[in-house]
Every structure is written in C-alpha cells, then in structure tokens.
Amino acid sequence: MDALGYLLLGFNTAFTGTNLFACFVGVAIGTLIGVLPGIGPVGTMAILIPITYTMDTTSAIIMLSGIYYGAQYGGSTTSILLNIPGETTAIVSCLDGYQMAKKGRAGPALGISAIGSFIGGMLSVFGLMLLTPPLGKLALDFGPPETFSLILFGVMMVSSIGSGSLVKSLIMATLGMFVSLIGLDNISGFSRFTLRSLTLSDGVGLVPVAVGMFGIAEVLTNIEVMEKQEVFKTEFRNLFPTWRDWNDSIKPILRGTVVGFFIGIIPGGGTILPTFFAYGIEKRLSKHPEKFGTGIVEGIAAPETANNAASSGSMVPLFALGVPPHVVMAMLLGAFMIHGIQPGPLFIKEHSDIFWGVIASMCIGNVMLLILNLPLIGIWVKILKIPYPSLFPLIILFCLVGVFSLNNNAYELFIMVFFGFMGYVLRKMEYPAAPFLLAMVLGPMMETNFRQSMVIAQGDVAIFFDRPISAVLLILIFLVLICLLVLKVVRKRGFVVKGAE
Amino acid sequence: MAIVWILLGLTISIWSATFPFGGRKAPGPGFLPLILGLILMLLGSILLFKAIKREEGDPIGAPIPFVSAQASLTRVVLATGGMLAAAALLHPLGFFSTIFCLMFFLKYSLQPQRLKVAVIYALLSALGSSVLFRSLLKTPLPGGFLGF
C-alpha cells in the first residue's frame, strides 16, 4: 500500500464516531488548558491517562495528542488578552500580541494566531507523514548500543537546552532515572529500593509522579499568590485579519512552519525553542526590525505557527524511534506503554492503523481547533474570567481521582502528594521538572539497552564508539556540552568585563 | 541543597552496594543505581563548590528568596495537608464524603469565604464528580462505611 492508501486508511479510522468524539474532547480540553494559566498538557495528560484505560488505544492516543496540539492553540489567547502566556510556548506571543490588543486589534491578533496555527499544524502533519516511515525503517538497524546512545542523547539534550543551570537539570535527570529503577529489576527480577512495600514493588508509577510534579506542584505555586487577573476588554467582531495583515504574515507563517517542524524533531527542541527561533528569524529578515514588540502581526504569526508545527515535528522521533524528544511526548509514550504498545521502528508496520489514524485525526483536529478558536473565541474568553480560587480545588479533585482510578490504590495518592510537594520545592529552587520525568520514562529502557550492549560486547565499552550511529550521537553529546561550557565562560567573562567598566 | 544531593547520592550508592553488582560482561541490578549514586554525589559536589564560590563574592547567581513577600506558605502547607488527609480518609470515609470535606476545606480555609458558599461549592463538586466519574465514566471509587 502506498502513502495515499495508508492515509485513506487513517481517515477511515479517524472518521468513526468514537474517534471523532475522542478527537473533539482532546482538542477542546487542550484549548481549555491552553487558555487557563496554571495547568499544562503534561499534568492534564497524566490525569486523563487512567480514563483512557477503558478506551480503544487509537481513540486514547487521538485524544491525548489532541490535548497536546490543542494547548498550543489556546496558549496564545491569554498572551494576547492578559499578557500572561497560557502555556510556556506562547511566551513570545505576549510581545506583539498584547501590544496589538492594546491598540484595539485583539481580534486580528487572535485571528492570525489561529490561522497561523492551523496552517502550521496542517503542513507539519504532512511532514510527519512523510518523514516518520523512512526514519522508522532506518531505525530498524538500531541495536542496543544505538538505542542506549539515542536515549542518552535525548536526556542530555533536554537537560542541556534550557535557560536554567545545567548541573541542576542533570541532577533532576539522575533523580528521575533513580526513581525509575525502584521496583523489580527488568532482567533479573531483583527487588530494588522497595522498602518491602507492595506498592513500590510494582515501581513508582508514571501517572502519580507526573500529576504530582506537573499538576499539584503547579497548583501549590499558584496558590501562594492568588491575584485577580484583569482580562483585556475588547470586541471580537472582526477576527479576520485585513488584506495587509495577510500579506505581512504569510511568509512568516511558512517560515515558522519549517523552523517549528525541524526544531521540534530535535530532542530537547520542544515547542518553546522554535517560537524564539521563528521570532528571531523574522526580526532579522524584517525591513523594520525596530517595530517588533510594538504590536505587529508578523510578531505573532511566526511564533504561533512555529509552536504548532513543532508539536507535530516532535512526534517524529517518538513514532519512528520510540524516543520522546521532550516531556509531553514522554507522557504520550507512557500512555502507549500503558496500552501495551511500544512506539519505535516496528510501530508503523505493526500498528499502521494507529499511526495513520492519529495522523488523519490531527488533520481533523486542526479543523476543529480553527472553529473552536475563531467563531467560538468568546467562550474561552469567558472561561478566562473564572477566578483561580474557584478553579484550583477542582484541579486538585481531578488529580486525586485521576491517580486513584489508575490502580484503586490510595498509596499512590501519597506518592502524588509527595512528588507534588517535592516538585513545588524544587521549582522554587529553579530545578526543572522536565528532565526528571523524561529520564523516569526512559530509565528502564536505557538500563536494559546498556546491560544488553555490555553482554553483546563481553564487557567492552568500546562497542558504543565502534558502531557509527552510536558514536555520532555520543560525539554530539560531547560537542553540546563543550559548547555550553564555552558559552558559559564567554558570558561570565562578558559579565566581569561589564562589571569592571 | 547541594549537601542533600551528596547525602542522597551516598545513600543510593551504599544501598546499591547491597544488590548483586554483576561484572562488566553482565552488569547486575546494582550496577546502574551505583553509577547514578556516584553521579549524584559528583553533581552535588559541583553545586556545593559553586555555592561556596558564590559566598566568596562571585556576583553571578545570587540566591533567590524561597517565598516571595506577598506569598503565603501557609496556603501551601494547608493544601498539602488537606490532600494527605484526603488520601488517608478515602477508603474509610468513601469518595463522596472525602471530596466534600476536601473541597470545603480548600475553599473555606485557603481564602476568605462565606460558610454557605463554601458548603454549596463543596456539595456541588462532590455531587458533580460522583456523577461524572462513578456514573458516567464507571470509575470504581470507594464507598466507605456510609456506602457512597
């Protein structure tokens, strides 16, 4: 069967009543959490994973993916109207979006944001469709050494790329990997760090930890200061951009798609980095760079397109290699594994219905999102007015039910609260949670592949350098670390010189 | 915090040493945890070194205050305590009663609120979640001694 035939099969799968409903629920929840500052896609996906237990795997993945790319649409609404990003991926959109709203152009800003997201989302789905199968075929040659190096590369990239301290990120990744080792050893069945607890013998569950670190920790941070937010008062009669807006934003949208999709593929690239790249590129290419930040349409078109394109791009390594490039994809991998499916080189061959069904659902989901975010924008703005004090007890309620319903085990609630409080404390001390969760998901895979590699090589660690793909990945890790070190020294010297002046 | 990481790394390393270590040809279940413990100790030491250097007058990376001026740590402690209590009471008290108590506690104690409003909010939350999860989504939830 050719790609077109598979795509038709995908649409056949996605167009069933259940899957259409799952897609709608996913994108609607995604938009909702994107609009509401204080809960992100990771926490939401973690809470909803137990609910997907009773669902068919395709419907579950369609819904969870919908939450992810739906959140990219919703995130810009608060950036434009409140100057507060609903999601971290919409930080850049505050710069010009809020300025446009102040000038009375909130409608076109929201409009171009939704249209850019739609174009970026749709085009990148085609990229995902074209790139994943050949990459999956290439990955068929991967043995344990290559897989180990790839996972190490992914964890290192997520830990390295970010504004915070590299040491703190690496501590979080090490801790995450340690937590993943609690329970019975995958190979020998030996019990590790269980304190003779039956709950811990099964290992520390991904859902309680993710809900704790991304749901509860977020709530605890937000309830410290519960301030009333003022929503920008504006009319939404004219959401459609003018002809001039179109003219100014079509090239940024196309460039944002390319930038977003390809950075999204890189482990650690995520959906935040592409928005900064896209904005930077537009500013550099612009004939009037001084106008960026004053409320111009290009400043919102490029980053909003890029984050949506990146959300599809980041699915490429997950589907083709089985390695999530960032924490949201790690949650999706967790969902796959809970449903007994391992994404990776054989995934497309063995589960073509799921792969193509999800791709087709993303096309449908993007159309749904366009409708949800253009004609129905008023609903989301009204939701924005719900005060946080009325909202946070409900978020806690959903967290509790989500975690408990997983295994009907109240001990997992204690685990959730423990990781929630720990996440809160670590967040206050600027320790990022993403490397922790990614390492936790990938830890067992990494250990198994490492031990298998050592058995194959009879204890010779040179196996990781003898194999070309593995060697290239390890060299890349080394280069990234060297670059970061050099950058740090340069920055420090610059600071000292400035201070001396 | 650096000392916490060093101590945790040390604990993990010592604990891992009690597991079968295997050899290079076939690493056992104690191999990776031991490595991780050592890495944690190393990273903790780097942080400690940086902290000492900062105290000696390095202008970069001044320590940040744990809780901002207007912030209320009390709310955080109360919310955490409420969740722990809910986890402990879920089985004996049942889902509906536990959620009612938790919602009332969160709404009433964490923010200035009229008693009536808090009770109605808690009742609606408990009722709504029971209908949604128990009746619609068929999630098995504990009934407690009251049976609901």
Chai-1 contact restraints between the chains, C-beta under 6 A:
chainA,res_idxA,chainB,res_idxB,connection_type,confidence,min_distance_angstrom,max_distance_angstrom,comment,restraint_id
A,V167,B,L43,contact,1.0,0.0,6.0,A-B,restraint_1
A,V167,B,I46,contact,1.0,0.0,6.0,A-B,restraint_2
A,V167,B,L47,contact,1.0,0.0,6.0,A-B,restraint_3
A,L170,B,L43,contact,1.0,0.0,6.0,A-B,restraint_4
A,I171,B,W5,contact,1.0,0.0,6.0,A-B,restraint_5
A,I171,B,L43,contact,1.0,0.0,6.0,A-B,restraint_6
A,T174,B,L36,contact,1.0,0.0,6.0,A-B,restraint_7
A,T174,B,I39,contact,1.0,0.0,6.0,A-B,restraint_8
A,T174,B,L40,contact,1.0,0.0,6.0,A-B,restraint_9
A,M177,B,L36,contact,1.0,0.0,6.0,A-B,restraint_10
A,F178,B,L36,contact,1.0,0.0,6.0,A-B,restraint_11
A,L181,B,P33,contact,1.0,0.0,6.0,A-B,restraint_12
A,D185,B,P29,contact,1.0,0.0,6.0,A-B,restraint_13
A,S188,B,P29,contact,1.0,0.0,6.0,A-B,restraint_14
A,F190,B,P29,contact,1.0,0.0,6.0,A-B,restraint_15
A,R192,B,P29,contact,1.0,0.0,6.0,A-B,restraint_16
A,L220,B,V76,contact,1.0,0.0,6.0,A-B,restraint_17
A,I223,B,R75,contact,1.0,0.0,6.0,A-B,restraint_18
A,E224,B,A71,contact,1.0,0.0,6.0,A-B,restraint_19
A,E224,B,S72,contact,1.0,0.0,6.0,A-B,restraint_20
A,V225,B,Q70,contact,1.0,0.0,6.0,A-B,restraint_21
A,V225,B,A71,contact,1.0,0.0,6.0,A-B,restraint_22
A,P389,B,Q111,contact,1.0,0.0,6.0,A-B,restraint_23
A,P393,B,M103,contact,1.0,0.0,6.0,A-B,restraint_24
A,P393,B,L106,contact,1.0,0.0,6.0,A-B,restraint_25
A,P393,B,K107,contact,1.0,0.0,6.0,A-B,restraint_26
A,L397,B,S129,contact,1.0,0.0,6.0,A-B,restraint_27
A,V401,B,F133,contact,1.0,0.0,6.0,A-B,restraint_28
A,S405,B,T139,contact,1.0,0.0,6.0,A-B,restraint_29
A,N408,B,P140,contact,1.0,0.0,6.0,A-B,restraint_30
A,A410,B,A87,contact,1.0,0.0,6.0,A-B,restraint_31
A,A410,B,L90,contact,1.0,0.0,6.0,A-B,restraint_32
A,A410,B,H91,contact,1.0,0.0,6.0,A-B,restraint_33
A,L413,B,A87,contact,1.0,0.0,6.0,A-B,restraint_34
A,F414,B,A87,contact,1.0,0.0,6.0,A-B,restraint_35
A,V417,B,M83,contact,1.0,0.0,6.0,A-B,restraint_36
A,V417,B,L84,contact,1.0,0.0,6.0,A-B,restraint_37
A,F421,B,T80,contact,1.0,0.0,6.0,A-B,restraint_38
A,K428,B,F66,contact,1.0,0.0,6.0,A-B,restraint_39
A,E447,B,L32,contact,1.0,0.0,6.0,A-B,restraint_40
A,R451,B,P27,contact,1.0,0.0,6.0,A-B,restraint_41
A,M454,B,P27,contact,1.0,0.0,6.0,A-B,restraint_42
A,V455,B,A26,contact,1.0,0.0,6.0,A-B,restraint_43
A,Q458,B,K25,contact,1.0,0.0,6.0,A-B,restraint_44
A,G459,B,R24,contact,1.0,0.0,6.0,A-B,restraint_45
A,G459,B,K25,contact,1.0,0.0,6.0,A-B,restraint_46
